[in-house]
Amino acid sequence: MPNPLKNLFQTLPPEAFRDLKVRLLLLFIFGGSVALAWWSIDRLPVWEKKLVLENTKIAEVEGEILQLELRWNPQEAEQIAARLKQSQDQLMSGNDEVLAWQANLKRRADQFTLSVNAGVTKTQDCPLPGKRFSIYSETVDVGAITPGVRTNSPYLRLLNFTQILTSQKKRVDLVEMTASGNSNSVSEAHLGLQLWSLEDSP
């Protein structure tokens, strides 16, 4: 049985066949355009949500910056800088300064026999960039606390000595103290000290 479509295409003039191909091509382009438009419309709410989210984040950051600018107080900043410098001045600057402190301590203890023994050195993180705290543990053994010709009792002289230790410009913490002797007198004492140093991180 002959194919009627084949006969139809054979009877069509070439101009009609060319027009049919152009119309099919235009129909295909139109269909693609409609599909692309539908795909874009379908994805539009997702992009709108992302845009709104990004705008919200930007607004929050701008609000935080504004709050920081409003809270900025030059006088308070100067006070903080002064306190920071004062705190740094109270800290030693390394092992060399700790050794110098030990030598100075022995010179000032002319009324006692004194020995200084280094202990464990601990380190601690510092919020300043490139810096760390070093905490030097020292044990000071005080002996030969005899009254002699002095008017102050050995007990009072030991208390004055510990007060001088902890009231220096550099930070020295008295963490332990033991003393032994007779009634109203002290013959020897052991002091546990910690010296704080601000050093460069290795």
C-alpha positions in Angstrom: 0.0 0.0 0.0 1.6 3.3 -1.0 2.3 5.9 1.7 0.0 8.9 1.3 2.4 11.2 3.1 5.1 10.3 0.7 2.8 11.1 -2.2 1.8 14.3 -0.5 5.4 15.5 -0.1 6.1 14.5 -3.7 3.2 16.6 -5.0 4.1 19.7 -2.9 6.0 22.3 -4.8 9.5 23.1 -3.5 8.4 26.5 -2.3 5.8 25.0 0.0 8.3 22.5 1.3 10.8 25.2 2.1 8.1 27.3 3.9 7.1 24.2 5.9 10.8 23.8 7.1 11.0 27.5 8.0 7.7 27.3 10.0 8.9 24.2 11.8 12.2 26.0 12.7 10.3 29.0 14.0 8.0 26.7 16.0 11.0 25.1 17.6 12.6 28.4 18.4 9.3 29.7 19.9 9.0 26.5 22.0 12.6 26.9 23.3 12.0 30.5 24.2 8.9 29.6 26.1 10.8 26.8 28.0 13.6 29.2 28.8 11.2 31.8 30.1 9.4 29.3 32.2 12.7 28.0 33.7 13.8 31.6 34.5 10.5 32.4 36.2 10.7 29.1 38.2 14.2 30.0 39.5 13.5 33.7 40.2 12.2 33.2 43.8 15.3 31.3 44.8 17.6 34.2 43.6 15.3 36.7 45.3 15.6 34.9 48.6 19.4 34.8 48.3 19.5 38.5 47.4 17.3 39.4 50.4 19.5 37.2 52.7 22.7 39.0 51.5 21.1 42.4 51.9 20.1 41.4 55.5 23.7 40.4 56.3 25.1 43.6 54.8 22.6 45.6 56.9 23.6 43.7 60.1 27.4 44.4 59.4 26.7 48.1 58.8 24.7 48.2 62.0 27.6 46.7 64.0 30.1 49.1 62.5 27.8 52.0 63.4 27.5 50.7 67.0 31.3 50.5 67.2 31.7 54.0 65.9 29.1 55.3 68.3 30.8 53.5 71.3 34.3 54.7 70.3 35.6 57.1 73.0 39.1 58.6 72.4 39.5 59.4 76.1 38.6 55.8 77.1 41.0 54.5 74.4 43.8 56.7 75.9 43.1 55.3 79.4 43.2 51.8 78.1 46.5 52.4 76.4 47.9 54.0 79.6 46.8 51.0 81.7 48.3 48.6 79.1 51.6 50.4 79.3 51.5 50.5 83.1 50.8 46.7 83.1 53.7 46.1 80.7 56.0 48.2 82.9 55.2 45.9 85.8 56.3 42.8 84.0 59.9 41.7 83.5 61.3 41.4 80.0 63.0 38.0 80.1 65.5 35.8 81.9 68.2 38.4 82.0 66.0 40.8 84.0 65.1 37.9 86.4 68.8 37.2 87.0 69.4 40.9 87.6 66.5 40.9 90.1 68.0 38.0 92.0 71.4 39.8 92.3 69.7 42.9 93.5 67.7 40.9 96.0 70.9 39.4 97.5 72.4 42.9 97.8 69.4 44.3 99.7 69.3 41.4 102.1 72.3 42.5 104.2 70.5 41.6 107.4 69.9 38.0 106.4 71.7 35.1 104.8 69.9 34.6 101.6 69.8 32.0 98.8 67.6 32.1 95.7 66.8 28.9 93.9 65.1 28.9 90.5 62.1 26.6 90.0 59.9 25.6 87.1 59.1 28.2 84.5 55.6 28.1 83.0 54.4 29.9 80.0 50.9 31.3 79.4 49.2 32.7 76.3 49.1 36.5 75.9 46.4 38.4 74.0 49.1 40.7 72.5 50.3 39.4 69.1 53.7 37.7 69.1 53.9 37.8 72.9 53.6 35.3 75.8 53.8 35.3 79.6 56.6 33.5 81.4 56.1 32.8 85.1 59.3 32.1 86.9 59.0 30.2 90.2 61.7 31.1 92.7 62.3 29.8 96.2 64.1 32.2 98.6 65.6 30.7 101.8 66.2 33.2 104.5 68.4 32.3 107.5 70.4 33.8 110.3 67.7 36.2 111.4 69.3 37.2 114.6 68.4 40.4 116.6 72.0 41.6 116.9 72.1 45.3 117.6 69.0 46.1 115.6 65.9 47.3 117.5 63.4 45.5 115.2 62.6 41.9 116.1 63.5 39.2 113.6 59.8 38.6 113.0 59.2 42.2 112.1 62.2 42.4 109.9 61.1 39.3 108.0 57.6 40.8 107.5 59.2 44.1 106.3 61.4 42.1 103.9 58.4 40.3 102.4 56.5 43.5 102.0 59.4 45.1 100.1 59.5 42.0 97.9 55.9 42.3 96.9 55.7 46.1 96.6 58.4 46.6 94.0 57.8 48.2 90.6 58.0 44.8 88.9 55.4 42.2 89.7 56.4 39.6 92.2 53.8 37.3 93.8 54.4 35.8 97.2 52.6 32.4 96.9 54.0 30.6 99.9 55.8 31.4 103.2 56.9 29.2 106.0 58.9 30.3 109.0 60.3 28.6 112.1 61.8 29.8 115.3 61.2 30.4 119.0 58.5 32.4 120.7 58.4 36.0 119.3 61.4 35.2 117.1 62.2 33.7 113.7 65.3 31.9 112.9 64.7 30.9 109.2 62.0 31.2 106.6 61.2 29.9 103.1 59.5 32.1 100.6 57.8 30.9 97.4 57.7 33.6 94.7 56.5 34.0 91.2 57.9 36.6 88.8 56.0 37.5 85.7 57.7 38.3 82.4 56.4 39.4 79.0 58.5 37.9 76.3 58.4 37.3 72.5 56.9 34.1 71.4 59.4 31.7 69.9 
